[in-house]
Amino acid sequence: MNFHVMTLFPEMIMQGLNVSIIGRAIEKGLISIEAVNIRDYAFNKHNKVDDYIYGGGAGMLMQAEPVYLCYEAIRERITSGSRPRVVYLTPQGEVFTQKKAQELAKEDDLILLCGHYEGIDERVLEEIVTDNISIGDYVLTGGELPAMIVVDAVSRLIPGVLNNDVSAEFESFQDDLLEYPQYSRPEIWHGKRVPEVLLSGHHANVEKWRHEQSVIRTRERRPDLLDNKEKS
Ligand code: 4G1
């Protein structure tokens, strides 16, 4: 999978994703990430990429042309045939879910577009965006952190990125349940014991306990997930 991130802050993307599991996946050549600076496609001598908003109101808007030229430059580099998906990170998008991550993980190339200021001129969005995605309902300063979240969630679904024996598919959320509580050494910490069943070595009982805990936890902390489950 090749990620192409269109942004005014490329160093934020590259520094944030070049570590840990994703950093290793890049090293191994399982994924590639390029952050392309939209400012490099400014068409005026001051490298200006924003302007006032028609109709008035506070703030500035990213102009259409630099975004479009940046997009065209990326498209020229993409070797795989058909039109690549362009994900615009926006509070007006559908909320990002594990299901959407799985869908995006099937692509060879993904272009991610990050807004800044008050957003981007609608006309270029109409021409290039295929998917509008939001990571949730709060106010941010830019689409860079949302883009990094999408890259992270999609990358870990690419075969070979996670080195553990259990596939990424198996993790909770796949079945709309939260993770059960987990414990490591020592057996007693601050007077608290590890639940007996986990020390028993009885695999079937462990699995049963973990599933029960997952259901209890989900009902307590994220009852909305159980509602989804009943619907499907
Ligand atoms: C109105 C949140 C504005 C924000 C209402 C989640 C938020 C991108 C996301 C905003 C952004 C609400 C996201 C707001 C995001 C232009 C640049 C849009 C930053 C911008 C609820 C600012 N998921 N926000 N506007 O935050 O890009 O993807």
Residues whose N, C-alpha, C, O or C-beta is under 5 A from the ligand:
A	BS01	4G1	L89 T90 P91 G115 H116 Y117 E118 G119 I133 S134 I135 G136 D137 Y138 V139 L140 T141 G142 G143 P146
